[in-house]
Amino acid sequence: MEPFFRLGVSTENWPAYTKPFPRLRTDPPKDFAKWARICEHVIRHYTEGWAGGFHHTITHWEIWNEPENWPDPEKNEMWHGSFAEYCRLYEVASKHLKAAFPHLKIGGYASCGVAWINSWKETRAKHHVECFHKFLAFVRERDCPLDFYSFHSYSRIPNMMEQARYVRDALDNAGFRDVPTCLNEWLPHASHEKFGTALQAAEIAAALIAFQNRPVDSAAIYDARCAVGNYSPLFNPLTYTPHKAYYAFTAFHELRKRGTAMEVQLFTNDNCHNCSQVANANVRAATARGEDGSLAEMVANPGDDAVPFSLEISGGIRRRTVESCRITDKDHTDAENAMPRELPPHSFLVAVFNS
């Protein structure tokens, strides 16, 4: 796996409420050009062996993180400055780094996203959206490099997908049609009560499926650290063992290694050929074919109710033999199972069919 390298700071949580403790790393650099040169040598250290370094393949270099989190810089955990100051830093750093490394991808700005695009009257939400458009206008007017645009989302799945469409449309309308998007922090409707549960696993599985039909070029779940992190949905930070959501990724791998997506229709009754019902809004499905003719399907139900389902897929999948079916729900974790006639609540499955 290739790293995605963020140049800048990590979070200093809740600075507005910890005033006895000084900020250590979130002030804007005093000298933007010097900071850019430091970043240049960080890159040379990791990719060109400078100063006893390495020759790692690291393509994407992101400038800072969530500089627009709060309208009031005193509340901002990542950037103790105005958004206009951040834009100036981006200009200096991106131009310097792109000149030094024309073969690498330089971008940003690890935006908080547009999670509240339907509630712009809320001050913080409106601020996020306004900063997004200000950044695009600034980059266009100042002719800054922008090899990718990165943003974050911790919303419910439908809103997360809506954000992805909004970001893509805004980039296209601003003249950045060739700039890929990277949702490099995502977790559906994060809450500590969900961690390790079947509900969170099913939501993550549903999001992985949903991404396939949305304009997201790459995505990175937040996060996959083993031993630390309040937001680690994949591993128990105390025991280091996988949570249920880990197996959403092993399930999706069955699709990925086959490689070619297929059309799939999902219904909520057994009579597919004369079905007048639409798919349950919570249920999502994806199917892939391999070069050897084998098929894999992944279905997720993050809803609170069991859902009868049936699949009709071009290529005659219903006439094929199920080689394996593995299900994860409240009572099972990646367990071998017969192909069910209904999906339990808070569940997902992956089935492999013979060629």
N, C-alpha and C positions, 0 to 999 in steps of 0.2 A: 504494500500500500504506500502510495506517495504522500508525503506530508503536504499540508496546506499551511503555509507559514504566515502568521500574523506579526507584522512589525509594529511594536507599540507596547501597550501596557495590558496588564490583567486588571480585574476589577478591584476597587477599594470600596467595599459595600457600605452604603448608607453614610456617606461623609457628612451629610447635614445633621446626623444624629450622633456623631462621634467627634464633636468639635474639640474635646481635650486632646485628641490624637491628630497629629499633623498629616496632611496629605504627603505621600512620598513619591508617587510616580505619575500622577495624572495631570499635572500642570503642562501646558503647551511648552515644547522646547524653546529655550531662549533664543536659539539660533537655528532656524529651520534648515539652512544649508549645511550646517555642521551635523545636524541630526541625519540628514540625507546621506552624508558621507559615512557616518557611522553605520547606517543601514547597508550601504554599499559593501562595507567590509564584513558585516555580518553575513551577507550573501556570499561574498568571496570565501569566507571561512567555511561555510557549509557546502558550497558547490565547486570551489576551485582550489581547495586545500590551503588557502592563505592562513598564515599564523598557526601552522600545525593542525590545520583543519581537515576537511573531508571532501569527498567528491560525490555527494548525494545527488540524486535526481529530485529536485524540488522546483516545480514549474511556476506555481502560483504564489505571489507575494502580495499580501494585503496590508494596506496602510491604516493603522490604528483600529479602533473598535468602538462602535456605538457612540460616536461623538455627539449625537443629538438626543441622548436618552431623556433628558429633562430640559425644558426651556430655560430654567434657572441653573446656571453653571454650578452654583453652590450645592445643588442636589445631585449633580451628575457624578456617577461612580467611575466613569472612564475618561472624561475630558473636562478639565476645569478651565474651560474657555468658551468663547462663543463659537457658533457654527461657522461664521465667516472666517474666524481664525483657522478652524480646521480646514476649510477649503483652500486657504493660502498654503497651509502645510502640505496638503495633497498636491497642489500645483508644483511646489518646489521639489518635493520628494519624488513624485511620479516622473517628472521630466528628467531629473538627475538619474534615477534608477533605470529608466527606459533607455537613456543614452548609454549608460554603462553596460546594460544587459538587454540588448534588443531582442534576444531570443527567449526571454522570460516573459511571463504574464504578470503585469502590474495592475492592481485595481483596488477597489474598496467599495463602500466604506464601512462594511459590516454594519449596515443600518439596523436600527431597531425594527424596521419594516413598516408596513402600512396596515397594521393589524386592526385598526379602527376606521377603515375607509368608509364605513357607513355611518360613522358618528363623528364627523369632523368638527362638530361644535365643542367637543371635549378638548380642553386646551392642550393637553399633552399629545393627544392623537393628532390634532390639527398640526401641531409643531412637527411631528414625524413626517407627515405627508408634505408639508411645505418645504422641509429641509431636503427631501428627496428631489423635488422639482428644482429647488435652488441649486443643488449639486449638479444635476444634469445640465442646467443652463450655464453654470460656471465652467464646467468641463468643456462644453461646446464653445463658449466664448473665448476661453483661454487656451484652447487647443491642447488640453491635457491628455496624456495617455489614459485609456480606460479599456483594459483587456478583458475585464469581467466586472460585473456588478454583484456584490454580495449583500445579502439581507438575512434577517432572522424572523422566526415566527414561532410563537408558543400558543397559537389559537386552536380552536376546534377545527377538525379536518375541512369542512366546507369553506370556512372562512380562510383557512390557510391556502386552499386552492384558489380562492377568489383573489387573494393577495398576489399569488404567483401570476395570475392573468393580468392584474392591474400593473404590476411591475413590468411585465413584458410589453404591454401596450404602451406604457409611458416611455420606455426606452425606444420603441419603434417610432413613436410620434416625435421624439426628440432627435431623431436621426441616428440612433445607435442600434440599428437592426442587426448588426453583426456581433454585438456585444453579448456574450452568454451570461446567463444568470446563475448565481450560486446561492442556494438556500443553506448557508453553512452553519446555521444553528436552527434546529427544528425539534419540536417535541409536542405532540398534540395535547393541548389543554393541560399543561403541567400542574401537578399538585403532589405534595408529599404523601398524601393518603393513597395515591395510586401506585406508588413505586413497588414493583415486584408483583403486581396483581395481574389477573387474567384480563381485566378491563384495559389496562395500559398496553399489554401485549397485543390485544386485538386492535386497539386504536393505531398502534405503530404499524401493524400488518396492513391495516386499511389505508394508511397514509402511503406506504411503499407502493401499493397498488395504484392509488389515486395519482401519484406523481407521474405514472407512465402516460397519462393522457392530459398532462398539464405542461405549460411551457417552462419547465425547470430543467436546466442543463446538468446540474449536479446538486447534491444535497448531502449534508453531514448532520447526523443526529447529535444532539447535545444531551449527555455525552457518553463516551464509552470507556471512561477510566475505571480501572478495577478496584482500587483501594481507597479512593477519595471521591468526594463530590456528592452534594445533595441532589444533583440532577442526573444521576447515573441510572438510566432505566435498564441497562443491559446486564450489570453485575452488582451483586450484593457487596457493598463496601466493607462489610464486617467479615464475611466468609469468603469473599472473592469468587463465589460460585455464580453461574449464570442465572439471571432472572428469566421469567417466562418470555419476556420480550426479545431476549437473545435469539430465540428460535424463530421469530419472525424473519430474521435475516438469513438463517440457514434455510428456511422455507423459500424465501425469495431467491436464494442462490440456485434452487432447482430450476427456476425460470431463467435466470441470468445465464447459466451455463448451456442452456439450449439455444437461447439467443434470438429467436424470431417470434415476435408477438403475433398472436392470432386473434381474430374477432371472437368475442364471446358475448352471449346473451344470457342474462340471469333472470329467472322468474321465481315467483314465490308460491307457485303451486306445481302440481305434477303434470299437468296437461300442457306441455310446452307448445305443441303445434297449434293449438287453438286458444292460446292464453290471452286474456284481455287485461290481465293485471300487469302493472309495472313492477320493476324490481324494488324490494324494500330499500328505502333511502339509506339505511345504515350499512347494507351489505355491498361489498365490492369484490370483484373477481378479475383474475388475469390468467391467461394461458399462453404457453410458449411451446414451439416445436423445435426439435433439434435436427441436425443434419442427418442423423440416423433414423428420423421419422418418429422418434419418441415424443411424447407430450407430457407436460406437467401443468397442473392447474393449482392456483392458490385462491382461496376464498376466505374473506374475513367478515365477521359479524360483531362489531363493537356495541351493538344495541343491547337493551336490557331484556329482550324477549327472544325465545327460540324462533327460528324462521325455517319453515319448509322450503326446500329449494330444489331446482333442477337445472342442469346446464345443457345447452345446445350449442355445439361448437363446430364450425366448418372443418371437415376432415373426418367426420364420423367418430368422434371421441366416445360416444355412448356405445359403439360397437366394439370398442377396444377393451382389453383386460386390464384391470387395475393391478399394477405391480406392487404398489405400496400406497398407504394413506396414513398420514401422521397428523394428529390433532392436538391442539393446545387450548385448554379452557380452564375453568375453575378447578376441576378435578384431575386434569391430565396435563402433562408437560411434554410435548413432542412425543406423544405416545402412538405406537402403531395401532391402527383402528380400521374397522370395516368402513367403507364409504357410507356416510350417514345419509338419511333421507331428510334430515333437518340440521341446521346449524344451531348449537347451543348458544345462549347469550354469552357475550364476552369471549368469543372464540375465533380461531382461524384454523385452517387445515391446508395441507399441501398433498396432492395426489399425483402419482407418476403412473403413466399408462404405457403399455408396451408399444413397440414400433410396428 
